[in-house]
Structures are given as structure tokens and as C-alpha cells.
Amino acid sequence: MLRVWKWYQNCLATHPVKTQVISSAFIWGFGDIAAQTVTHSTAKPHHVVSNSLETNTYLIILLCCEQLLGEDKELKINWRRVASTSLFGLAFIGPVGHFWSVFHFQLIVLFCFVCINIIMSFLSS
């Protein structure tokens, strides 16, 4: 694992934008797969409560048939959705995140430089 981390750090040092764009696409794709899995595992069947005995009997039979047939039990990943979220991470989040962090770093450096100059001018006078 340490070897993979060093390889990733080396890629970030040599190709920062490309590495962050690809990493962002993978993270968004895996995140969407995880979200679909959690959504599927926590989904509850829709129960309709009615006062009518005929309607309740019909619903019980319908639910039993769905359970016997195994409908809505299997997780089916929506790969088109995974591809679109990965593409969003690749085309938008990755590059914007990289340049946003570079901008903030430069802003912090500029702020520190201005603060140091103000302190130095205050101390020298």
C-alpha cells in the first residue's frame, strides 16, 4: 500500500492536473456506486394502508408474489449514471479543484507577504 501511495505522490508531483482529474473521476464513480448500493440496501417496500379488506387482501397477495418472484431484490447498478458522475468528476471537479486550490495557496502566500510587510514597516518606524 505504501508503494501505491508513493507512486501516486510521484504522479502528483510530475503531472498534477492529469492525476487529480483521473483521481476525481474514479472517486466520483466509486462514490456513485456506493450511493446506489446504500440506496438499494436501505429501500423499504411501499405499503399502502387501506380500510378496505379487499384492497388489503389484494396488496398482501401482490407483496407475496413479488417476494416469490424475487422482484426488486437484486442490485442493478445504473452504469449510465456512474459514467455521467465520473465524467462530471473528470471534466469539472478535477480541474476546477486543482486550480481552485492553487489559487487559494497563492492567495495565502500573498496575504502572508502583505502581513509581514505591514509588521516590518510598523517595527521599523
JONOR-V606110 format. One record per residue. N is the residue number from 1. RES is the residue in three letters. PHI is phi in whole degrees, 0 to 359 (* if undefined). OMEGA is omega as a letter, one per 40 degrees, with the letter a starting at -180 (999 if undefined). D_CENTER is the distance of its C-alpha to the mean C-alpha in Angstrom with 2 decimals. Layout:
BEGIN
N&RES&PHI&OMEGA&D_CENTER, N&RES&PHI&OMEGA&D_CENTER
END
This chain:
BEGIN
1&MET&*&i&22.51, 2&LEU&296&i&24.12, 3&ARG&295&i&25.18, 4&VAL&294&i&21.69, 5&TRP&296&i&20.63, 6&LYS&295&i&23.79, 7&TRP&296&i&23.14, 8&TYR&296&i&19.68, 9&GLN&298&i&21.41, 10&ASN&296&i&24.16, 11&CYS&298&i&21.91, 12&LEU&296&a&20.39, 13&ALA&288&a&23.99, 14&THR&273&a&25.36, 15&HIS&225&a&22.66, 16&PRO&295&a&20.16, 17&VAL&291&a&18.73, 18&LYS&299&a&18.59, 19&THR&295&a&17.00, 20&GLN&291&i&14.21, 21&VAL&294&a&13.65, 22&ILE&293&i&13.63, 23&SER&299&a&11.48, 24&SER&297&i&8.76, 25&ALA&297&i&9.30, 26&PHE&296&a&9.30, 27&ILE&296&i&6.21, 28&TRP&294&i&4.27, 29&GLY&295&i&7.17, 30&PHE&295&i&7.34, 31&GLY&296&i&4.26, 32&ASP&290&i&6.11, 33&ILE&298&i&9.21, 34&ALA&296&i&8.78, 35&ALA&295&i&8.34, 36&GLN&294&i&11.34, 37&THR&294&i&13.17, 38&VAL&295&i&13.06, 39&THR&298&i&14.05, 40&HIS&293&a&16.79, 41&SER&286&a&18.10, 42&THR&259&a&18.45, 43&ALA&291&i&19.91, 44&LYS&251&i&23.57, 45&PRO&293&a&26.31, 46&HIS&279&i&27.75, 47&HIS&249&i&31.20, 48&VAL&254&a&33.72, 49&VAL&261&a&36.55, 50&SER&223&i&39.85, 51&ASN&276&a&43.40, 52&SER&280&i&44.82, 53&LEU&293&i&45.76, 54&GLU&295&a&45.52, 55&THR&294&i&41.97, 56&ASN&297&i&40.89, 57&THR&296&i&42.66, 58&TYR&300&a&41.03, 59&LEU&295&i&37.52, 60&ILE&296&i&38.31, 61&ILE&296&i&39.57, 62&LEU&298&i&36.53, 63&LEU&295&i&34.13, 64&CYS&296&i&36.36, 65&CYS&295&i&36.33, 66&GLU&297&i&32.54, 67&GLN&291&i&32.49, 68&LEU&293&a&35.26, 69&LEU&280&i&33.69, 70&GLY&75&i&30.30, 71&GLU&289&i&28.49, 72&ASP&60&i&24.88, 73&LYS&260&a&24.77, 74&GLU&268&i&23.00, 75&LEU&283&i&19.27, 76&LYS&239&i&18.75, 77&ILE&286&i&15.45, 78&ASN&275&a&15.19, 79&TRP&291&i&14.98, 80&ARG&294&i&15.49, 81&ARG&294&i&12.31, 82&VAL&298&i&10.43, 83&ALA&296&a&12.56, 84&SER&290&i&11.98, 85&THR&289&i&8.20, 86&SER&294&i&9.04, 87&LEU&295&i&11.94, 88&PHE&297&i&10.26, 89&GLY&296&a&8.47, 90&LEU&290&a&11.95, 91&ALA&272&a&14.17, 92&PHE&241&a&12.93, 93&ILE&296&a&10.31, 94&GLY&301&a&11.99, 95&PRO&292&a&15.53, 96&VAL&295&i&15.23, 97&GLY&298&i&13.55, 98&HIS&296&a&16.34, 99&PHE&290&i&19.14, 100&TRP&294&i&18.09, 101&SER&290&i&18.33, 102&VAL&297&i&21.57, 103&PHE&299&i&22.92, 104&HIS&294&i&22.36, 105&PHE&297&i&24.00, 106&GLN&295&i&26.92, 107&LEU&295&i&27.20, 108&ILE&294&i&27.48, 109&VAL&298&i&30.05, 110&LEU&297&i&31.99, 111&PHE&298&i&31.97, 112&CYS&296&i&33.28, 113&PHE&297&i&35.87, 114&VAL&295&i&37.09, 115&CYS&297&i&37.30, 116&ILE&296&i&39.27, 117&ASN&295&i&41.61, 118&ILE&294&i&42.25, 119&ILE&296&a&43.01, 120&MET&294&i&45.25, 121&SER&291&i&47.13, 122&PHE&291&a&47.62, 123&LEU&286&a&48.96, 124&SER&280&a&51.21, 125&SER&267&999&52.94
END
